[in-house]
Amino acid sequence: MESLANLQKQFMDFISALYREGFLDDQFLQLQKLQDESNPDFVFEVVSLFFEDSEKLINNLAAALQLQIVDFKQVDSHVHQFKGSSSSIGAQRVKNACMAFKTFCEEKNIEGCVQCLQHVKHEYSLVKSKLETLLRLVHKIAAGAANLGGRW
């Protein structure tokens, strides 16, 4: 089993890379600060809700863009929700992709919207994978700390 110190170093290195590569911004740091003894699973719960909402929004966007007559106001509303939830957890690259998407909605540019949907899906799948890895590391650290009788 890996040492607790090694796991903590992996966590710090990994999270630093996520900030450096623009996957996360300071909002994620704010989420971490809200987690404490009384709510030890706060970040996990918020990230899980983000995953659920994102999957629904991506499906809604895909469906809305496949209609014969695209309701750009509805598409924009979905993109706005996605941008908001991405922003609230600090998923910076997803938020930025949504901002570009909104521009194409305002222009009623179907081709641009379809391309943006692909880009948003790509950025979302990247950040989802990164966050899942991060949460697994946190879980390992918490388990290691529990075995030592302390907190990480």
C-alpha positions, 0 to 999 in steps of 0.5 A: 500500500502506498504511504499517506505522504506519497498519496498526499504528494500525488494529490498536490501534484495532480491538483496543481497540474489541473490548475496549470492546464486550465481544467480547474480554477479558484472556484474549485479551491473554494469548494474544498474550503467548504468541506469540513468535519461536519460535511466530509463528502461535500466536494464529492457530492457537488462534483457528482451532481455536476456530473449528473447535470452535465450528462442531462444538459449534453443530452438536452443540447444534442436533442435540441440541435437535431430538431428540424427547427432549432429553438436557439433560445432553448439551446442558449438556455441549456448552454447557460445552465451548463456554463453556470454549473461548470463555473460553480465547481471551477471547471474552467475549460468547460465554462470557456467552451460554453461561452463560445457556444453561447456566441453561436446561439446568439448568431443562430449558427447551427453549424457553429452550435453543433461544433461547439457541442462536440467541443463542450462534450470533449472538454467535459469528458476530459474534466470528468476523467480528471475529477474522477481521478482526483476523487479516487486519490482523495478517497485513498488519502482519507482511507489511509488517514483513517487507518492512521487514526487521523485526518488528511 
